Every structure is written in structure tokens, then in C-alpha cells.
Amino acid sequence: MDSLLAFLTTPFLGTAAWQWFAFLAIVLGILAFDLGVLHRDEHEIEVRESLLLYSGYFTVGMLFGLWVWFDRGAASGLEFYTGFLIEQSLSMDNVFVMAMILGFFGIPRLYQHRVLFWGILGVIVLRAIMIGLGAALVQEFEWILYIFGVFLLFSGVKMFFSKDQEEHQDFSQNPVVRFIRKRFRVTDELHGSHFFVRLPDKTGKVVLFATPLFLALVLIELADLVFAVDSVPAIFAITQDPFIVYTSNIFAILGLRSLYFALAALMHRFVYLKYALSLVLIFIGCKILLHGLDIKIHAGISLGVTFALLAGGVLVSLYSTRDSGSRSVR
């Protein structure tokens, strides 16, 4: 018993092991409840259900942040909520990309939740690896934070002046898709909700085939990796505590994936959100660089500025598209 207690209280990346296990237990528990109870029978998720799912995940994330607040202090609590908000915001563009991927492969709404759900498991692992590497780099080379700052500043400016994404992309020319189709057997049509099926090949031998559902899952995981390149450094700019960085990341992604079915139908309304997100990246980049000049911005101010920019972007977007609902900005 003593050895078990010693193990559970042993710090891992600055946090006791039992807190990491508790977090993972919460995440796996709600995922098991999601898949095993709420979606035991596959069905199309409508906007109302999507909003209810999001409210549940959002509440769990907020309660976890409250626990961080009382356990580690107000500063850590504010850092968690800021990271939580930033990750959800920066992942909004990811929703647009996911919608394009699912649309390109013709994935019916009936099976989209399955793709997004299993994608979450990949995100949990991939984000852990990225954040672990980021934490190790920051701990070993503190100056790398300033590289993060310059990178975020550059990303924000680039996003602000970039053109809107194309509504349709030919993902069949994606290098990863081409590699998978060349190296593995892939069906041309869906086979229900299966990622893999056993079918006869040209010789009549029954072999394993991947389906377009699997290709969609792979591309969604890759898209998350691409978007993590911006979001992970952004949260490291707020706090260097790996526990807060990782937990705020995962809770935000869980909520956003559940909100996908409501957001996908409304993304064309958020025409100014890109500019708000770019200003958030610029603000965070400047915050890091100012820190190098011994000018520190309080966590509460960071949270307030981030929220104000995002809320402003959403409200202006919704107001400007209130009549047509399809107006776009170039």
C-alpha cells in the first residue's frame, strides 16, 4: 500500500501521478458514456442534440477548471480557462476542414459521429506527444518561448491577410491518401460504419480492405496535427505547466467535436472569425515578446482580451450575415 501511495504521489511533469490518472479516468469515462450509452444505436445527430452534447462537455471542462482554481490557485485557474478558450477558438477552422473532408468522401451524417469519436482517441495520444515534447523543449531551452512568440505573431499576420479557404478541395490528390491507396487495399464505396471490411480480391481470396470512412479518419487526424502547430504554442505562451496545457487542450477538443454538427451548418456565418483569431494569435505572440522585456500581462487580462476579441468576431459576423445568411468576406 505504501509503495502504491508513493507511486501515485510521485510527480510526473510537475504534477502528481494520481491527478493525471484522475483526468484520464474522467475523459475515458465520458467517452465511454458517449459511445456506450448516448450513441449505442447509430443515428443522425441533429443541431439540438449537438448543442446538448456540447453543453455537457463544456460543463465538465468548466468544473475541472474550477477544481484547478481551488487546488492550484486563481492564477492556474485563469490559465486553464484561457487555454480552454483559445483551443476551442483556434479549432474552429478545423471544423470547416472536417466538414470538407467528410463531404468529399460522402460520409453520411449517420456515420460522422463515429469518425469524430474515434478521432478523439487519436487526438488524446497525439496531443500528449506534442505537448510532452514542447514541455521538454521549454524546460531545457527557455528561450524557445520567444521563438513561439515570433511564430504566433507571424501566423496571426499571415491568417489576417490570407484568402478564404476553397469550399471544395480534391482530397484524392492528398499525398497521404494517394500513399494509402497505393500501398493498401481501399474500397471505392462505404460499407456502413466499418473502417475495415473483408472482401474477395481479384483472385477471389477474402482479404482486408480499408474503406473511405478510414481515409476520412486519417485526414481528420492529420488536420488536427496541422492545427495543433498553432494552438499548442499558443497555450504554452499562457502557461508552461504541462498539466494545464494538456487538460485544457483535451477538454476544449472534446467539446468542439460534440458541437461539430451544429457548427458545420453555420460556419458560413462566421465570416469575420478568421480576423478575430488572427488578432488573438498576434496578442499572444506580443505577450511572450513583452515578457522578455519584463512587461508581464496578468492572466485575467489575457483571458479578458481573448474573450473580447472572439466574442466581437462572432457577434460582428452574425450581425453582418443576418439577412442573407451566406455572405462571405474576401
N, C-alpha and C positions, 0 to 999 in steps of 0.2 A: 504493500500500500504506500509506504514511504517513497519507494522508487517511482511509483506512478505519479504521486503528487509532485515529486521533484521534476519529472518529465513535463507534466502539464504546466508547471510554473516556469519552466526554462524559457528564456527569451528567444524568439525567432524573429529576426529582422526588427528587433526593438520592441516586440510585443510578446506577451506570454503565450505559449502554445495553446492553452485552453481557449483563449479568445479567438485564435484562428480557427480552431475546431468548432467553436460555437457559431462563428459566422458561416462556415461551410455547412454546418448542420441546418442552419436557418434557410440558406439558399437551396440546398438539396431537398429540404422538407417542402418548401413552397413549390418547387419544380415538380416534385412527386405528386403533390396535391393537384397541381395544374393539369398534369398529364393523366394521372390515375383516377381523378375524380371529376374535375370540371370538363375534361376533354377525353374521357374514356371512350365515348362514342364520337367519331369524327363528324363534324358539322361545320357549316359556313358560319364564320364569326361576323356578326353584324356590328354596326357602329356602337350601339348601346352596350353590348357585351364587351366590346373592346374598351370602352370608357370605364366600365365597372372593373375589368381586369386591371387596368392601369391604376385606378384609384386604390385597389388592394395592394399592388406592388409599391405604389407611391407611399402609402401609409406605413408599410413595413420599413421602407427606406427612411422615412422621417422619424419613426420610432427608434430605429437603430442609431440615427444621428443624435437623437435625444439622449440615448444611453452613452454615446461617445462624449457628449457635452458634460454629463454628470460624472462620468468616470475619469475623463482626462482634462476637463476644464472647458471654459467658454471658448478659448482660442481654438482648441481642437475641434469643438463642435461647429464653430463657424467655418473652419477649414473643410470639414466634411460636407457641410451644406453647400459651400461654394463649389467644391469639386463635383458634388452631386448635380448641381445646376449646370455647370459648364459642360460636363459629359453629356447630359441629356440634350443640351443645346447644340453642341458640335456634332452630335449624332443625327441631327435632323436631316442633314443632307444624305446621310446613309440610308434613311427611309426612302428617299427618292430613288437612290440607286437600287435598293432591294426591290422596289416596285417595278423598275425597269427589267431587272433580272427575271423576276417571277413572270412578268408579262411576256418577255421574249421567249421563254421556254413553255409558255402556255400553261402555267401551273394554276389549276382552278382554285378558287377561294377555299374549297373544301379541304385541300391539302396544304395550303400555305402555312397554317399554324404548325403543322408537323415539321416543315422545313425550318421555320423560325425557331421552334422549340429546340430541335437538335443543334441548331446553330449556336444557341446559348451555351451549350456544353463545351463547344469548341472555343467560344469567347472566354469562358472561365479559365481554360488552360492557357490559351494564347496570351491573354492579358496578364496572367500570373508570370509568364516567362518574360514578357516585355517590361513589366513593372519591376520584377526582380533584377533584371539587367540594368534598368535605369537607376534603381536604388544603389546597386553596387557601384555604378559609374559615378553617381553623385557623391557617395561616401568616399570613394577613392580620389576623385578629381572634382573638388567643389566648383572649380572654375567652369565645369561643363554646363552649369546652370546658365551662365551668361551666353553660351552657345545656344541653349534652349531659347533664351530671350530673343536673340537675334533671329533665330529660326522662326519663332512665333510672330515676330514683327514682320518679317519677310512674307510669311504665309498669310498674315492678315491683309497686307497691302496687295498681294497677288490675288487673294479672294475678292477684295473690294473691286478691283478693276477687271476681273475675269468675266468672260461671257457666260451666259446661261448654258447649262448642260443641254445637249440634244435630247429631245423627247424619246428618240428611238436610237438604240445602238445595236450593232450587229455583233452580239457576243459570240457568234460562231467563229469569229476571227480572233477571239481572245487566245493568247498563246497557251494558257493553261487548258482551256477547252480543247484546243487542237492537239495538245500533247496527250490528254486523256483519251480522246477519240482515236488517236494513232496507236497508243500503247495498250489500250484496253477495249473490251467489247462494250459497246454502248447502244442501247435500243434507240430507235427514232421516235418512238411514242411512249407515253406514260403507261405504267402498269399499276393503276390505283395509287396507293400511298407508299408503294415499295421503292426503296432506294436501289435495291438489287433484286433481280429475278433469275430463275434458272430456265433457260430456253435451249432448244436444239440449235446448233450452229450449222454451217453449210454442209458438214459431213453427217449431220443427224445426231451427233453426240450432244447430250444435255450439259451445258456449261453455264457459268455465272456471267450475267450481263449487268452493267450499271444502267440506270435509267436517267432521263432528263431531270428527274427530281434530285438525283445525286449531283448532277452538274450544277444545278441551281444552288444547292447547299455549299458546294465548293467555292463558287464565285461569291456567295454572300460572306463566307468566312474570309476570303481574300479582301473583299471590300472593307470588312471590319478592320483588317490589318492596316490597310491604307489609311483609313480614317483615324486609327489609333496613333499614327505618326504625329498627328496634330494634337489629339486630345490628351495623350499621356504626358508629353512635355508640359502641356498647359496646366495640368493638375500638379505636376512636380514644381511648377512655379508658385503654386499656392502653399504647398506643404511638401516636405521631404520625408514624411512619415509613411513608409510603405503600406502600413495597415490602413490608414485613412485613404491613401491614393487608391488602393485596390478595392476596398469595400465600397467607396463612393462610386467608383467606376462600375462595378458589377451591379449594384442596386439601380443605378441610372439606366444601364443597358436592359436589365430585366423589365423595368417599367416601360422603356421606349418600345421594346419588341411587342409588348402587350398592347401598346397604343397604335401599333402599325396600321391596323385595319381601319381605324378612324382617321389617322393622318394621311394615309395613302390617297384617300379620296379628296383631301383638302390641300395637298401640297401646292397645287397651282395657285392657291390663295396667298401663300406666304412669299410674295414677290420681293419684299424688302428684307426678309430674314437674313439673306446672304450678307447684306451690308452690316446688319447688327452683329452677326457672328464675326465678321472680319474686324469690327471695332473691338469686340471682346478680345480677340487674339492680339490686336495691337496694344490694348490696355495691359494685358497680362505680360506681354513682352517688355513693355516700358516699365512695368512694376519690377521685373527682375533687374533690368539695367539700372534703375534708380536705386535698388537695394545695394548695388555695387558702389554707389556714391553715398552710402549711409543715409539714404532717404527711404524710410520704411512706410509702407501703406498698410494701415490696420486691416485685419481680416474682415471686420464688419464693413469697412468702406469697400473692399474688393467685392464682397457679396452684394452690397447695395448697387454699385456701379454695374456689375454684371447683370443683375436682375433688371435694372432700369433700361439698359441697352436692349436686352432681349425682349422685354415687355413692350418697349417702344417699337421695335421692329415688327412684332406680331400685330400690335394694335394698328399701326400705320398701314400694314399690309391688308388686314381685314377691312379697314375703312376704305382703302383705295380700290378694293375689288368688290365692294358691297353690291354694286349694280349688276355687273356682268358675271362676276364670279370666275372669270377666265382671263382677266387682263394680265399681261406679262410685262416685265421690265427688261430692257436690254442694256 
